[in-house]
Structure formats: C-alpha cells, structure tokens
C-alpha cells in the first residue's frame, strides 16, 4: 500500500468511527429521555402500589366490620393498574440496559479514534515533506519562487517611491500654508511685538519641510533608476521618470528658501509658483508608481496561482 492509499484508508476508518460516534451520541440522547420516563414510571408504580395497598386495607376492614362492604372489583382494578405500571417500568429498564450495553460496546471502538488521528497526522506530514522535497527539486517551481521574490522586491521599491512622493506633497502643502501665513502677517495693519517671532517660527517650519523634501528627492532618483534597470532587463515598458526627476533636481539645486525674511520677500511669489508646479510633478509620479504597483501585484498573483497549480500536480 502506497502513502496515498494508506492516507485514504485511514480517513475511511476515521469516517466510520465518526459515524459510530454519531450513533453513540444518538443512543446517549435516547437513554437520557428514557431515564426521565423511568423516573416518572417509578413514581407511578409507587403511587399505584399505595392506591392498591389502601384499597386492600379498606377491603380487609370491611370484612371485619358490620357496616362496610368489601369492593373486590375495585381492588382488582387497583391491582391491575399497579401490575401494568410495574410492567411498563420493567420494559423501560430493559430498554435502558440494552442501550447502555450497545453504547459501551461502541465506545470501546472509539478508543482507536485518537490513535488513528495521530497516524493520519503523521502520514500527512510525511506526504507534505515528500511534496516539499519534490518542489525543491523542480526547476520550474524554483524559477517561479525566484520570480515571486523579485516581484515582491519591485513592489517594495515602488511603494517606497510612492510613499516619498506622497510625503513630499504633504510637506509642500505645509510649506505653502506657512508661506500664506507669513503673507498674512505682512499684510495685516495691526502690528505687535510678537509678529517677528511668529514670522520666524513659520520660516523655521518652512526650512524644516524643505530639508525633508530635498532628502526624499535625493533618495527618489536612485530608486527610479533601479526600477528602470529592472524594466530594461525584463524587456518591459520603461517609465520616463526623468520628466518628474528633472524638476526635483532643479528644485534641489536652485531653490534655497532659508529662514531669511529679506530673501523670502524677494522670491515670495516665485517660491510659491515653483512649489505648486513641483507638487503637480509629484502627483503624477505617485499616480504612475501606484499604477505600476498594481501591475506587478497582478503578475505576483499569477505566479502564486502557477505555483499552487504546480504544487497540486506533484
């Protein structure tokens, strides 16, 4: 008997024992119902016996008395009802006894169930180990695994590009909000001694955002080039990242917005214009990376299905 036949045979044995278990459960349920009936019948036997005893005692008194007449018919009736109750009780007692005997015999068989479960688990483990070994030796499966890992890496790379793009858009929005706040401070007619400090805080906030933006830009360029290298090697469509990277590169090289109010006033409108334009490029970058992520996830799902089908066939 080979491994698959042994597994099937063990499953059949377990299925048979499961049917036995169901029958034992049914017998147990039936026995409990009969035990309730048994209790009622025992009470009835006791009641009928008391009624028969009372009637018998009344008849005996009637025989000894001049004023009472014995009622033999009623006594016979009470006696008959008592005997019938006893017979009903004995019938239920016997039925419970037979059910208990059958349940005990079947329960002895169920002792094998735990052992069979362990055996089945061991056989399944052996089969799984054999399948893993076969899969490792299968070159097609190995190639699919490598492709899957590559897709995971590419998706991780693209998610990094998208995340940095999204973070920079948030930073730009924060910078534009700070610029607008400074503009409001400059336009207000009401001046107070705290105004320079407020402007300085906004400038420092802008400087912090710009530093993060430039750091992200410095990471985006090599990541985009890395994806392009993959695309060329796999002869797939190579995205034109340069149209998004060039404005970022120019921003990092030319746009120096420091915490200096005089410099800020000179290039205030131009700064806002550059930031808005840069945000548009980042929006396109994140959308394209999202599209590519979806594309590679579909490829990964196809590989996973191919792996599952191959594993099933071995």
N, C-alpha and C positions, 0 to 999 in steps of 0.2 A: 504494500500500500504506500503510495507516494504521499508527500506532505499535504497537498490539496485534498486528496481523498480522506486523509486522517482528520483534517480540519472539518470537512463536511460531515464525516461520521460522528465526530464529537458534537457538532452542532445539532445533528439529528437526535442524539442521545439527550442533549440538554433540552431540546424542544419537547421530547417525550416526558422528561421529568417536569417540565413546566406545566404540561397538561395534567400530570399526576398531582402537582401542587395545586392546580386549579380545582381538581376533583376533591382533594383533601380539604381545601377551603370551603367547598360546597357542602361536604359532609359535616364539617365543623359548624357551619351555619345551620344546617338541618338539625344537628344534635342539640344546639342551643335552643332552637324552637321547641324541640321535643321535651327538653328539660323544663321549660316553662309550663308545657302541657302536663308533664309528670307532676309538677308541684301542685297544679290545680286539681289533678285527679287524686292525689294523696289527700288533699283537703276534702274532696268529695267523698272518698272512701271513709274517712274519719266521721264526716257528717252523717253518711248513710248508716254507718255502724251505730252511731249514737241514737239515730232515729229508730233503728231496728231494736236496739237494746231497751230503749224507752217503751216501745210497743210491747215487747216481750214481757217486760216487768209489769206493765199495765194488765196484760192477759193473766199473768200469774196471780196478781192481786184480785182480779175478777173471779178467778176460780175459788179463792179463799173467802170471797165476800158474797153476801146475800143480795147486795144491791147493785153489783156490777156484772156485766156480761162480757165474756171474752170475745174478741173480734179476730177470729182465725184468718179471715180473708185479708184484713189489713196487715196482720203480722206477716203473712206470706208475701204480700206485696213489698213490704219494707225489706224483707229478707232477700227477695229477688233483686230489688234495686241495689242493695248492698253488694250482692254477688256480681252483678253486671259492672258496677264501679270497680270492683277488685279485678275483674277480667280485663277491663279497659286499661287499668293501671299496669297489669302484668304485660299486656300487649305492648304498651309504650316502653316499659322497662326492657323488654326483649329487643325492641327495635333500637333503642339507645345502645344496648350491649353489642348488637351486630354492627352498628355504625362505628362504635368505638373500636371494635376489632378490625374492621376494614381500614379505618384511619390509621391505626397502629402499624398494620402491615405495610401500607403505602408510605407512611412516614419513614419507615426503615429504608425504603428505596431512596428517599430524598437525601439521605446521608451522602450518597455518591455525588450530589449536585455540586457541592463546594470543590470536591476533588476534580470533577470534570471541568469546572470553571478555571481552575488553576492550569489544568492540562491545555485547555483551549488558549489561554493567555500565553502560555509557553510556546505553543505551536505558532500562534500569530507573531510572536517576537522573532521566532526562527525565520518565518516567511518574510517578515519585514527586513531582517538582516540580509537575507538572500537577495531581496529586491534592491536594497541599498548597494550591495556589492555589485549586482548586475548593472545598476545605473552608473556606478563609478567607472565600470569597465566599458560603458557605452560611450563612444566618442561623440555621437550626435547629442546625447544628453549633456555631456560635459561642455560642448560648444554652446548649447542653449543656456546653460548656467552662466558661462562667461558673458554671453550677450546680455543676460538679465542683469548681472552685476554692472556691466558697462552702462546700461540704461539707467540703473539706479544712480550711478555716479553723475551721469549727464543731467538727470532731473535735479539732483542736489546742486550741481553747478548753476543751472538755470534758475532755480529757486533763490540761490544767493544773489544772482544778477537782479532778479525781480525785487527782492527784499531791499537791496541797496538803493535801487531806483525809487521804490515807494518811500523809503526813509528820507531820501533827498527831497522828494516832492513835499513831504511834511515839513522838512527844515526850511524849504523855500517859502512855504506858506507862513511859517513862523517869522521868517526874516521880513517878508512883505508886511506882515502885521506890525512888526516893530518899526519899520520904516514909516508906515502910516501913522503910528503913534507919535513918532518924532515930528512928523509933518504937522500933526495937530498941535503939539507943544509949540511949534514955531509960529503957527497961525493965530494962536489964542492971544487975546488982548490982555488977559489977566495974567500977570507975571508974579511969581513969588520966589522966595529964596530957595525952594526945593526943586525948581524947574531944572537947573543944570544937573542935579543929581539924578533926576528922573531920565533925562536925556542920556546921561552917561550909562545908566543901567540898561537902557534899550540898546545902546551902542555895544555894550559888552555882550548882551544877549545875541546881537547880530554877529559879532565876531566869533562867538562860540558855535553858532549854527554854521557859519561859513567854514570854520575849521573842520567840522564833521562832514560837510558836503565835499570838501576837497579830499579828505581821507577816503571817502567812499568812491570818488572819481578815480583815485589812484589804484583802487582795487578792481574797479569795473573793467578797465582796459585789458589787463591780462586775462581776466575771466572770459571776456568776449572773444579774445584771440584764441583762447583754449578751446572754446566751443567751435570756432571756425575751423581749427585744425582737425577736430573730430569729424566735422561735416565733410571736409575735403577728403579725408582718409576713407570715409564710408560712402563717398560719391553721392551725397545728398545735397539738397539746396543750401548754399552758404548765405547766411543773412548779411545784409550790408550794415554792419554795426557802425561803420565809420561815420555815417551821416548823423549818428547820435553822439559818437565819441568826440568828433571834431569840436562841436560847440562846448563840450565839457572841458576839453583840453584848453581851448581858448579862454574859457572862464578861469581855469586854474592858473593860467599864465598871466592874464591881463587884468583880471578883476581883483583889485585889492581894496576891500572896504573895511577899513580899520576903525577903531574907536577914536576917530578924529572928526570933530564936528565940522571943521572948515572943509576938509576933503569930501565929507559927506554932502555938504550943501552944494559943492561944485558939480558932483556927479549924481545928485539925488534922482532925477528923472531917468537918467541913463541907466543907473543901477537897477531901478525897478523894471525898466524895459528889458534889460538883459536877463533878470531873474524870471520874468514871465515867459520869455522866449525859451529859456533853459528848461523851465517846467514842462513846456509842450514837448520838447525832445525826450525828456524823461518819461512822460506819459506814453509816448509811442514805444519807447524802449521796454517799459514794463508790460505793455499790451502784447508786444511781439514775443517777449520771453514767456508770457502766460500761454500764448498760442503754441509755442514750441514745447512747453512743459506738457500740455495736453496731448500733443502729437507723440511725444516719447512715452507718455503713460499708456497710450493705446498700443504702441509697439511692445511695451513691457507686458501688458495684459495678454497679447497674442503669444508671446514667448511662454508665459506662465501656462496658458492653455495647451501649447505644444508639449511642454514638459509633463503636464498632468496626463495627457493622452499617451505619451511615450511610456511613462511610468506604469500606466494601466495595462499597456500592451505587453510589458515584460513579465 
